[in-house]
Amino acid sequence: MIKHSKYKNTGVLFELLVRQATSDLMSNTDPKAVKIFKKYFTNTELGKEYNLYSTVLNAPKLNENKAEILVSTITEQAKKLDRVKLDKEKYNLIKEIKKHYDLDNFFKAKIEAYKIYASIYTLIENQISKEFSDTKQLITNKLALLEHITKESLTERKVASKVVEEFMKEDKEIRVLAYRILVEKFNDKYSGLSEDQRDLLKEYINSISDTKKLRTYLNTKLLEVKTEITGLKATTKDRVLQIKLNEVLNFIKPMNPNESIKDEVLIGLMQYYQLISELKATK
């Protein structure tokens, strides 16, 4: 039987790291998790493997045949990853998380999609293992994934019969699904965030590997908040508040085309949105 390990499960590591990054940003602490995230999930084997997890997790509703193809394609793709490099990246990632955070607290958070992540992990490990695996375990895990994708309950007998069959050829309609961030999973936990803050955080992480797109997006948002704060300043009669808002406006400057994107820009925008929300609440 393949033993599941949350310390080696790329889907679990990704979600917990993004959750920690969100927590860091909201508490105005040094966003170490964001830096770790960039380092280990951008142009890495870990990033490639997470894309396989994300493809299953965020799959649209498919019929049973297409769901079968999706699962089998994902497990086949997993065999193409550089396992030595991947294992080293996971080891270094855990080492770095441990360096900055309490490991027990980091991993104790409840993950809604834990069962799906564990099932993907088991099926991938079975594909790369040379040892005979527990058929019952594989059937149970595959059943969980097919039910997740089809959004229907399937009988274990029906799934078992498919496990022993050769995988069907990939359907032309099946494509590698878009890479998605899991920030939505945290909306309940961080319900205090405004819609603007949630959208900003989501876009920031989704575009983390496309700096040109991200810079354009952030500059647009900086211009928007500057315009809004300017308008709010014009409507207040509080002279002291006007002076403070002028100081804030002096800090809001767009990034140059070749300027590197620093985490401080995101933190600043989150704070500007909070300021705007508080100013509107006092009116």
Residue pairs with C-beta under 8 A, 6 or more apart in sequence:
1 133
1 134
1 137
2 122
2 125
2 126
2 129
2 133
2 134
2 137
4 118
4 121
4 122
5 121
6 12
6 107
7 13
7 90
7 94
7 107
8 90
8 121
9 117
9 118
9 121
10 46
10 49
10 50
10 53
10 90
10 121
11 50
11 53
11 54
11 57
11 113
11 116
11 117
11 120
11 121
12 111
12 114
12 117
13 46
13 90
13 93
13 94
14 41
14 50
14 53
14 182
15 111
15 113
15 117
15 182
15 185
16 106
16 107
16 109
16 111
17 33
17 36
17 37
17 41
17 97
18 33
18 37
18 181
18 182
18 183
18 186
18 205
19 109
19 185
19 186
19 189
20 33
20 101
20 106
21 31
21 33
21 34
21 37
21 205
22 183
22 186
22 190
22 201
23 33
24 30
24 31
24 32
24 33
24 34
25 31
25 34
25 201
25 266
25 267
25 270
26 190
26 193
26 270
28 267
28 271
31 263
31 266
31 267
32 100
32 101
33 100
33 101
34 263
34 266
35 263
36 93
36 96
36 97
36 100
37 205
37 208
38 208
39 96
40 46
40 47
40 89
40 92
40 93
40 96
41 47
41 50
41 208
42 208
42 209
43 209
44 89
45 81
45 82
45 85
45 86
45 89
46 86
46 89
46 90
46 93
48 81
49 78
49 81
49 86
49 124
51 176
51 179
52 74
52 77
52 78
52 120
52 124
53 117
53 120
54 177
54 179
54 180
54 182
55 70
55 74
55 176
55 177
56 70
56 71
56 74
56 116
56 120
56 145
56 148
56 149
57 113
57 116
57 117
57 120
57 148
57 182
58 177
58 178
58 180
59 67
59 70
59 148
59 149
59 177
60 177
61 149
61 150
61 151
62 70
62 149
62 150
63 150
64 146
64 150
64 152
64 154
65 168
65 171
66 171
66 173
66 174
67 145
67 146
67 149
67 150
68 146
68 162
68 167
68 168
69 167
69 168
69 169
69 170
69 171
69 174
70 149
70 174
71 123
71 142
71 145
71 146
71 149
72 167
72 168
73 170
73 174
74 120
74 123
74 124
75 123
75 124
75 126
75 127
76 127
76 167
78 124
78 127
78 128
79 127
79 128
83 128
94 103
97 103
97 106
111 117
112 185
113 185
115 144
116 144
116 145
116 148
118 141
119 140
119 141
119 142
119 144
119 145
120 145
122 137
122 138
122 141
123 138
123 141
123 142
123 145
126 133
126 138
135 160
135 163
138 163
139 156
139 159
139 160
139 163
140 156
142 159
142 162
142 163
143 154
143 156
143 159
146 154
146 159
147 153
147 154
179 206
180 206
181 202
181 205
181 206
183 198
183 201
183 202
183 205
184 202
187 193
187 198
190 198
193 201
194 273
194 274
194 277
196 273
197 270
197 273
197 274
200 221
200 266
200 269
200 270
200 273
201 266
201 270
203 214
203 217
204 214
204 218
204 266
207 213
207 214
207 217
208 214
211 260
211 261
214 261
215 255
215 257
215 259
215 261
218 255
218 261
218 265
218 266
218 269
219 254
219 255
221 269
222 252
222 253
222 254
222 255
222 265
222 269
223 254
225 252
225 269
225 272
225 273
225 276
226 249
226 252
228 276
229 245
229 248
229 249
229 252
229 272
229 275
229 276
229 279
230 249
232 245
232 276
232 279
232 280
233 241
233 242
233 245
233 246
233 249
235 283
236 242
236 245
236 279
248 272
248 275
251 268
252 268
252 272
255 261
255 265
